[in-house]
Every structure is written in structure tokens, then in C-alpha cells.
């Protein structure tokens, strides 16, 4: 197992302590409508390779707008995110 995977698991557990997690093919959406201004409680965590960044961004924006939350993205593993960089 990659040591980075252990860090992600720890981070995901920490974030799950104060927000709800919805897993996606490219990572996870975290939200807590009771803490709408707390950035760590409300953001998308992009961990796995994203092949269609435009669709992913549209999904993130739509998800958070429906909840009246500010959409935020944390993008990890930049070497896997070449499609995000090209668009």
C-alpha cells in the first residue's frame, strides 16, 4: 500500500468527524449544512484520477449550490490530474 493512501484514510476519517461524506468515482464530497462557513466541512476532495474534469466540476458546483454552500475543491495527486490541467 502506498503511504499516501494511509494519509488519505486518516484525513477522510478526520473530515468525517464533523461532516457527511458522499463517495464519488474521483474522490468524495463533504458537507455539513450546520457549519456552512467552515471550509473543511464543505468541499470536494479529488483523490483519484478524474477523466472528465468539466463534468466533475459541474457535479461539485451543482451539489453544493443545491445545499446553499460554497463549492470548494481540494485536488490531490496532481500527477494524475492532467485532464484537469489541460482544460
MOMOPE-V890771 format. One record per residue. RES is the residue in three letters. PHI is phi in whole degrees, 0 to 359 (none if undefined). Layout:
res->{RES	RES}
phi->{PHI	PHI}
This chain:
res->{UNK	UNK	UNK	UNK	UNK	UNK	UNK	UNK	UNK	UNK	UNK	UNK	UNK	UNK	UNK	UNK	UNK	UNK	UNK	UNK	UNK	UNK	UNK	UNK	UNK	UNK	UNK	UNK	UNK	UNK	UNK	UNK	UNK	UNK	UNK	UNK	UNK	UNK	UNK	UNK	UNK	UNK	UNK	UNK	UNK	UNK	UNK	UNK	UNK	UNK	UNK	UNK	UNK	UNK	UNK	UNK	UNK	UNK	UNK	UNK	UNK	UNK	UNK	UNK	UNK	UNK	UNK	UNK	UNK	UNK	UNK	UNK	UNK	UNK	UNK	UNK	UNK	UNK	UNK	UNK	UNK	UNK	UNK	UNK	UNK	UNK	UNK}
phi->{none	289	303	296	300	296	295	297	300	296	297	296	295	300	296	292	290	226	210	265	248	240	286	229	297	256	163	203	254	246	207	207	295	282	236	295	265	273	300	291	277	221	194	261	252	266	247	268	303	252	274	227	298	295	293	298	296	298	297	296	300	299	302	285	296	298	262	58	242	282	286	225	236	249	254	248	52	303	295	268	256	299	297	294	284	278	260}
